[in-house]
Amino acid sequence: MRAQLARDFARFARELPRDFASYVRETYRINLSARYLGFDLPHPIGKGSGQLSLNESQLETDRAAGLAFVVLKTVIAQDETGAQTMAAWAVHETKMAIERRQSAAGRNGWTVTWKGRGWDRSFDDYLALVRTAADLTRDGGLVAVPSVKYHLPRLDEPFREAEYRFTTRALAKAWGAIPLALEKDFSPTLSGDALADDRAQILRWLREVPVQIRAAAPVRLAVKLMNARFDDDFQLDMLAAASSADTLVVFNRLFDAARGVAYGGWDLSERNLRVLEKLTPGASPGLVGIGVTPGSGPGIVGTGNIHSGRLILEYARRGCSAVQLHTFFQLPLSEYPATAGSRTQRVLHKLVFDPADGLVAGLLDLEADGTLARRGGELHFLDVVADAHRPR
Ligand SMILES: Cc1cc2nc3c(=O)[nH]c(=O)nc-3n(C[C@H](O)[C@H](O)[C@H](O)COP(=O)(O)O)c2cc1C
């Protein structure tokens, strides 16, 4: 199988088969099936919300490459008059810079530096993109879901219900099926805002925002949590507070207060994995450790510095049933071993087939060291996730 993997890696460097998950299943008897927000996926690799999901042609490239899911750029909520309390987040900024970033522990990684925030075109334009995303999702070619940032009040203020109502209902209508699948973003720039200085205020948002959204329309809701400027235990408090969501996406980028920008790299994955480690093993699905009843908690999806199959497995071993990447799609082309194809194809080629640190190699290693056993002759990616939740 290792020799086969080396051959496939070389061969697919020129062209990745779109249905590579079926190929992996037939050739290696490895089932890569994964889950995101109630959707069954052929494999765990998706694209996080950002500048790489702004239009139909980006979605089409991702569909053609065989990506499992995409989260559309975050739109800033508005009420029926067009008023946006989070308008400061709808800033226009086009220039992104991919930079090397050394972590506090001295590991070299990549980060994207960018001063923009949310969707900066009209809400109607966003609704048109949501209609396209809904069609792709229904056709089974690519799961693509919208993302929103809604009004976040201070502790002594009420929520602007009109914003929640108008935006959620408009999205539900454009989505055209029940329930609407939606991500709610608590972004890293928010961590740099005075609004997020107060722990009680953040925990109230996490408890009440899902209630506000669900009051507007039937929604399957993913909450994407930020890395707040507090300690690891507070990250756990945030997970517990947001546990009425259907899925938790953990955790968005860190915030560099000195430069006023969000960043990623190894500091991000080390922190995220360290916090998730505190939930597992023994937590089902990840939140027992913080008081959520087994079997009733939300699913967990990982994000942060994922650039190899091994990192996908690090997140999976801590309970993540799928992953969302952003930075790895933006590296200089010379960083990918593939010699042809779209960036999305090159990313998938490296993540899945790299004989040293790809997903197939990593799953075969887990089998070899006795961590993962075949079931019905197959290795299952989701067994790695289930095992994270099993008491030891
Ligand atoms: C330029 C840029 C813009 C982003 N915009 C959003 C956004 O609008 N909404 C959101 O939820 N996440 C946003 N993200 C976060 C990514 O989706 C992802 O979760 C995060 O960057 C961590 O993954 P990575 O290390 O693979 O980049 C953005 C990230 C980058 C780099």
The ligand as an SDF file (V2000), in Angstrom:
LIG
                    3D

 31 33  0  0  0  0  0  0  0  0999 V2000
   -8.0910   36.7360    4.8660 C   0  0  0  0  0  0  0  0  0  0  0  0
   -8.9930   35.9530    5.7680 C   0  0  0  0  0  0  0  0  0  0  0  0
  -10.3530   36.2910    5.8570 C   0  0  0  0  0  0  0  0  0  0  0  0
  -11.1950   35.5570    6.6990 C   0  0  0  0  0  0  0  0  0  0  0  0
  -12.5090   35.9060    6.7810 N   0  0  0  0  0  0  0  0  0  0  0  0
  -13.3480   35.1820    7.5750 C   0  0  0  0  0  0  0  0  0  0  0  0
  -14.7220   35.4940    7.6360 C   0  0  0  0  0  0  0  0  0  0  0  0
  -15.2180   36.4250    7.0030 O   0  0  0  0  0  0  0  0  0  0  0  0
  -15.5110   34.7460    8.4510 N   0  0  0  0  0  0  0  0  0  0  0  0
  -15.0220   33.6810    9.1790 C   0  0  0  0  0  0  0  0  0  0  0  0
  -15.7890   33.0110    9.8790 O   0  0  0  0  0  0  0  0  0  0  0  0
  -13.7200   33.3610    9.1250 N   0  0  0  0  0  0  0  0  0  0  0  0
  -12.8720   34.0830    8.3490 C   0  0  0  0  0  0  0  0  0  0  0  0
  -11.5440   33.7310    8.2790 N   0  0  0  0  0  0  0  0  0  0  0  0
  -11.0480   32.6020    9.0810 C   0  0  0  0  0  0  0  0  0  0  0  0
  -10.8370   31.3280    8.2600 C   0  0  0  0  0  0  0  0  0  0  0  0
  -12.0610   30.8470    7.7480 O   0  0  0  0  0  0  0  0  0  0  0  0
  -10.1640   30.2020    9.0940 C   0  0  0  0  0  0  0  0  0  0  0  0
  -11.0910   29.7060   10.0550 O   0  0  0  0  0  0  0  0  0  0  0  0
   -8.9340   30.6770    9.8320 C   0  0  0  0  0  0  0  0  0  0  0  0
   -8.1120   31.4620    8.9810 O   0  0  0  0  0  0  0  0  0  0  0  0
   -8.0980   29.5110   10.3840 C   0  0  0  0  0  0  0  0  0  0  0  0
   -7.7400   28.6120    9.3830 O   0  0  0  0  0  0  0  0  0  0  0  0
   -6.3240   28.6860    8.5870 P   0  0  0  0  0  0  0  0  0  0  0  0
   -5.2470   28.6270    9.6210 O   0  0  0  0  0  0  0  0  0  0  0  0
   -6.3650   27.4750    7.6910 O   0  0  0  0  0  0  0  0  0  0  0  0
   -6.3100   29.9590    7.8250 O   0  0  0  0  0  0  0  0  0  0  0  0
  -10.6800   34.4700    7.4550 C   0  0  0  0  0  0  0  0  0  0  0  0
   -9.3120   34.1400    7.3400 C   0  0  0  0  0  0  0  0  0  0  0  0
   -8.4850   34.8560    6.5240 C   0  0  0  0  0  0  0  0  0  0  0  0
   -7.0440   34.4660    6.4490 C   0  0  0  0  0  0  0  0  0  0  0  0
  1  2  1  0
  2  3  1  0
  2 30  2  0
  3  4  2  0
  4  5  1  0
  4 28  1  0
  5  6  2  0
  6  7  1  0
  6 13  1  0
  7  8  2  0
  7  9  1  0
  9 10  1  0
 10 11  2  0
 10 12  1  0
 12 13  2  0
 13 14  1  0
 14 15  1  0
 14 28  1  0
 15 16  1  0
 16 17  1  0
 16 18  1  0
 18 19  1  0
 18 20  1  0
 20 21  1  0
 20 22  1  0
 22 23  1  0
 23 24  1  0
 24 25  2  0
 24 26  1  0
 24 27  1  0
 28 29  2  0
 29 30  1  0
 30 31  1  0
M  END
$$$$
